[in-house]
Amino acid sequence: MKDPRASSQGQPADLHRAVHLHWDLISLHKQCANRLLCAHNIHIGQQSLLFMLKHMGACNQKELARALHISPATIAISLKRLERSGLVRRVPDQQDLRSNRIELTQAGVESADYAEKVIDQITERSFEDFSAAEFEQLISLLSRMAANLRVFRDNLQKKEESSCGK
């Protein structure tokens, strides 16, 4: 007898529902953040740069990209936009005058603080009617999912290293 929960691809329909709910949550979070941040001239995706610069302090583009797990070229346009907006500035690196360090301006610090409040507001709103037990259960389930994906990522990395001769 066929599992009534199974989709036409043979996977449980609940799995597809969970995946779509996850995507929907990410999309809704971005939409809320975008609406709140745009009012302060912070564009979607820039808040991660602001947060990281606030946390790390002045750093070069390569260090910032590494901390965000993206390429330096990927953040170049965002950094230029932040610089034009007066939220970051480039200053000469005292150890290597050929290089620049990127740091938040006072307006950048204020924008990072505002963006952090926005993310906190969205997060609080997401969980506003959860009981303590439901929240703990969610933490447990998300922790298991993260652990599963870490193992998967590590296995992929091992395969990649062995096939690339590293």
C-alpha positions in Angstrom: 0.0 0.0 0.0 1.3 3.4 -1.0 2.0 5.9 1.8 -0.8 8.5 1.6 1.7 11.2 2.7 3.9 10.5 -0.3 4.1 12.9 -3.2 4.3 11.8 -6.8 8.1 11.9 -6.5 8.0 9.4 -3.7 8.9 11.8 -0.9 6.6 12.6 2.0 4.3 15.5 1.1 5.0 16.9 4.5 8.7 17.2 3.6 7.7 19.4 0.6 5.4 21.4 2.9 8.2 21.9 5.4 10.6 23.1 2.7 8.1 25.5 1.3 7.2 26.8 4.8 11.0 27.3 5.4 11.4 29.3 2.1 8.2 31.3 2.9 9.6 32.2 6.4 12.9 33.4 4.8 11.0 35.4 2.2 8.6 37.0 4.8 11.6 37.8 7.1 13.3 39.6 4.1 10.2 41.4 3.1 9.6 42.8 6.6 13.3 43.7 7.0 13.3 45.4 3.6 10.3 47.5 4.4 11.7 48.6 7.8 15.3 49.1 6.6 14.5 51.0 3.4 12.8 53.7 5.4 16.4 54.3 6.8 18.1 54.0 3.4 19.5 50.6 4.2 19.1 48.1 1.3 18.5 44.4 1.8 21.7 42.5 2.4 23.6 45.6 3.6 22.6 44.9 7.2 25.0 41.9 7.3 27.9 44.1 6.2 27.0 46.7 8.8 26.7 44.0 11.6 30.0 42.4 10.7 31.8 45.7 10.5 30.4 46.7 13.9 31.5 43.3 15.3 34.9 43.1 13.7 35.9 46.8 13.6 38.0 48.1 10.7 39.1 45.4 8.3 40.0 45.0 4.7 37.5 43.8 2.0 39.1 40.3 1.9 38.7 39.8 5.7 35.1 41.0 5.6 34.3 38.7 2.7 35.8 35.8 4.5 33.8 36.5 7.7 30.6 36.6 5.6 31.5 33.5 3.6 31.3 35.4 0.3 33.8 36.6 -2.3 35.4 40.0 -2.1 33.9 40.9 -5.5 30.4 40.1 -4.3 30.6 42.7 -1.6 32.3 45.4 -3.7 29.1 47.0 -5.0 27.5 46.9 -1.6 30.5 48.6 0.0 30.5 51.3 -2.7 26.9 52.0 -2.0 27.5 52.1 1.7 30.4 54.4 1.1 28.3 56.7 -1.1 25.7 56.8 1.6 28.2 57.8 4.2 27.9 54.7 6.3 31.4 53.3 5.7 34.8 54.9 4.8 38.0 53.5 3.6 41.1 54.4 5.5 44.8 53.5 4.8 46.0 50.4 6.5 48.8 51.5 8.8 50.6 48.1 8.4 50.3 48.0 4.6 49.8 51.4 3.0 48.9 49.7 -0.3 45.8 48.4 1.3 42.6 50.1 2.7 40.6 49.2 5.8 36.9 49.6 5.8 35.3 51.1 8.9 31.9 52.3 9.9 31.3 56.0 10.2 29.2 57.3 13.1 26.1 57.2 10.7 27.1 53.6 9.9 27.2 52.7 13.6 23.8 54.2 14.1 22.5 52.3 11.0 23.9 49.1 12.3 22.2 49.7 15.6 18.9 50.4 13.9 19.2 47.3 11.7 19.9 45.2 14.7 16.7 46.6 16.4 14.7 45.8 13.2 16.0 42.2 13.1 15.2 41.9 16.9 11.7 43.3 16.3 11.0 40.8 13.4 12.3 37.9 15.4 10.2 38.8 18.5 7.2 39.1 16.3 7.9 35.7 14.7 7.8 34.0 18.1 5.3 36.2 20.0 2.6 33.5 20.6 5.0 30.6 21.3 5.0 29.0 24.7 8.3 28.3 26.4 7.9 24.6 25.6 7.2 25.3 22.0 10.2 27.5 21.7 12.5 24.9 23.3 11.1 22.3 21.0 11.8 24.5 18.0 15.4 25.1 19.2 15.9 21.4 19.6 14.6 20.7 16.1 16.6 23.5 14.4 19.7 22.3 16.3 19.2 18.8 14.9 18.7 20.2 11.4 21.9 22.3 11.7 23.9 19.3 13.0 22.7 17.2 10.0 23.7 19.9 7.5 27.1 20.4 9.2 27.8 16.6 8.7 26.6 16.8 5.1 28.7 19.9 4.4 31.8 18.3 6.0 31.3 15.2 3.9 31.0 17.2 0.8 34.1 19.2 1.6 36.0 15.9 2.2 34.9 14.6 -1.2 35.8 17.9 -2.9 39.2 17.9 -1.3 39.9 14.3 -2.4 38.7 14.8 -5.9 40.6 18.1 -6.3 43.8 16.6 -5.0 44.0 18.9 -2.0 
